[in-house]
């Protein structure tokens, strides 16, 4: 939402690896939202708390080097032949599931 960055703490990293290194140093697990062979459907996944969630873009997904550094992968089950969706939509689905699981709604 407009202006939310004034109230929500955030950090910018120029390189993905620097971000992943910082998360690892803090002991924060990283979960990818991606369609991979070992990805767990998100309703079946137990999200750790805290957790960092990685989203890719609709066309290319998550970079393979980043994906290898993730602790787990979850997927959003989809019917049909298309296996991608808008990142904002994917974010909303995963955030709602995570907050519901944490009883934070």
N, C-alpha and C positions, 0 to 999 in steps of 0.2 A: 504494500500500500504506500501511497505517496507520503514521504516523510518518515517512514518507519525506521529508516537507517539512523535516525536521530535517537532512537530508543532501544534498538536491538544491537547488542555488541557484535561486531564483525571484524574480521581481519582479511586483508588482501595479500595474496601471494602471487608473485610474477610467474613462478614455476610450480607445477603440480607436485613435484617431488619435495619441494620445500614445505608445502602444506602437509603432505603425507608424513614427512619426517617430524614435523611439529606435533601432529596428532599422535604418532607413535611414542614420542617422548612424554606425552601426557597420559599415555595408556588408554587412549580413546580408540575403540574399534571402528573400522571403516567398512561400510556395507555398500556394495554397488547395486544399483537398480538396472539390470541388464538381462537380456535373454541369452543365457549361456546353458550349456548342457547340465551344469551342476547347480543352477539357480533354483532356489526354493520358492514356491508360490508365496507371495507376501502374507496371506492370511495364516499360513502355517509357521511362519518364522517368528521366533521370540527375539524382539529387538532389545539389545543390551542398553543400559542407561548409565552413562551417556553414550551417544553413538554419533558418528559422522556418516552422512548419506551422500553418495556420489551419483550424480545423474549425468548422462551423456547427452549429445544432441540427437535430434530425431533422425538425421540422415546417417551419421557415422557411429553413434553409440559412444561408449567409453573407450578411450585409448587403451590399447592392449597392455602397455607398461603400467598404467594406472590400475587396470583391472587385476593384474598379477599381484599388486600390493594390497588389494582389498582382503579383508578377513572373511567375507562371505558375499554371496550374491543372492538377490531376491528378484523375482520377476512378477510382473502384473499379468495374470492370465488373460489372453485375448482369443476370441474366436475369429475364424477366417484366415486369410492368407497374409494380411498385413501384420507385422510384428513390431510396430513402432507407434508412438503417440507423441503428442506435443508435450514438451518437458514441464510446462506449467500444470498440465492435467495430471501427469505422472506424479509430480511433486504433491499435489493436493491429495491424491489417492494414498500415497505412502505416508504423508504427514497425518492424515486422519486416522489411518490404521495404527500408526505408532502412538499417537496421543490416546486413542481408545484403549490400546493395550496397556499403556501406562496409567490408565484411569485419570487422565488429565483433561477430559472434555467437560 
